[in-house]
Amino acid sequence: MYDDPFKRLNLDCEVLSVSQLNNRARLLLEDVFSSIWVEGEISNLARPASGHVYFTLKDSQAQVRCALFRQNAARVRQVLRDGLAVKVRGKVSLFEGRGDYQLILDTLEPAGDGALRLAFEALKEKLGAEGLFAAERKRPLPRHPQRIGIVTSPTGAVIRDIISVFRRRAPQVELNLIPTAVQGNEAIAQIVRALQLADARGFDALILARGGGSLEDLWCFNEEAVARAVAACSTPIISAVGHETDISISDFVADVRAPTPSAAAELLAPDSGELLQRLHTLQRRLMLQMQGRLAREHLRLEGISRRLRHPGERLRQQAQRLDELDMRLRRAARLRLQQQHERLARLDTRLAAQHPGRTLHLLRQRLDSLAERLPRAIQGQLRSQHQQLGALAAQLQIVSPLATLGRGYSILLDERGQALRSAAQTEPGQRLKARLSEGVLDVRVEDNHLQPATLSLLD
């Protein structure tokens, strides 16, 4: 397979420059490793402004530089980050400028744990958008549970650790194991069924537990079916899957997440010693409150005894009170009757004043008075109007044109009876009338001094 590329180099007869060496090495690598798949973990991830992606692909013993150019990088839908396990396809090449051995990639996809991580993030985002992780869905754990259901494997250290914690802290609590597989594909359906059975049995709380392991070992707790079964439980549930650093989808959906199964047991197992001490404290407080209450009631009883009087004395006081009220009632009745008599007298006086005969008499007197005043008012009005007429006539006489004529003036009228105010309104030979203070004269215009006179000599 490698014979032809090496034969083309002609190494025995030719001295190569560094550039020629790197060029031929690149051609050789690209020819031999033109399309290969490599699996490893991303490190030293870099994204320059050009849009290309550069990183180192490594495993436990070696590493190789990789270049994913912009056109191919645009097709990658995963979120790339350091530590992500991926499978890449491309050709082996050489960056001639530095002599660096590298992979030129055209395809990148998650591999192993990396694929699981991407699936984990996708499901987490989906369930979070549906509100399954919302704080308002979380239910508080019971303070003093009596019956607890444990959903876990019947073998292994997890169930023993939980029993040990309850035996030490709260041996009175009843523990019930709902067995299920906690690893492998068959575990998913078993866990869902176990949760449904446990939720139906009316426990005070549930513990969903498993010991530590790899991501693949814990993956059944990251399945959507298990997450929805946890969310559907009406019983408060603690998720205790793996070690403290392990996080599963069931941790987000459960009401409480415990870092370990033992920690979950401690959350639900009240300390017997602490409870006993609290009980003694409450007992002392109860005794003190009871003693204080008895003392207060004793003082109250003594006060009531001192205020208590003989029934005969109370009856005498009530009889005296009754006599006093009887006298007040009598006085009030007399006063009320007197007030009603006075009001009746006032109303009778007002009624007499409103009698129709009296009203008619008053109206007749007013009519007679008005009949006497009417002629006098008419005569006075006539005199006033006559005086006003005389004054107006005098004023009219002052401005009258007849008064002007009386002073020797006259008014010239044309044949239509219109007064003339300008010589331009006349023509020579025109017949006019002259209005005097007494009488009228017919006159003729000889000359208006506006145009040459053309009077006929026969006129």
Buried (B, 14 or more C-beta within 10 A) or exposed (E): EEEEBEEEBEEEEEEBEEEEBBBBBBBBBBBBBEEEEBEBBBEEBEEEEEEBBBBBBBEEEEEBBBBBBEEBBEEBEBEBEEEBBBBBBBBBBBBBEEEEBBBBBBBBBBBBBBBBBBBBEEBBEEBBEEEBBEEEEEBEBBEEBEBBBBBBBEEBEBBEBBBEBBEEBBEEBEBEBBBBBBBEEEBBBBBBBBBEEBBEEEBBBBBBBBBBBEBEBBBBBBBEEBBBBBBEBEBBBBBBBBEEEBBBBBBBBBBBBBBBBBBBBBBBBBEBEEBEEEEEEEEEEEEEEEEEEEEEEEEEEEEEEEEEEEEEEEEEEEEEEEEEEEEEEEEEEEEEEEEEEEEEEEEEEEEEEEEEEEEEEEEEEEEEEEEEEEEEEEEEEEEEEEEEEEEEEEEEEEEEEEEEBEEEEBBBBBEEEEEBEEEEEBEBBBEBBEBEEEEEEEEEBEBBEEEEEEEEEEE
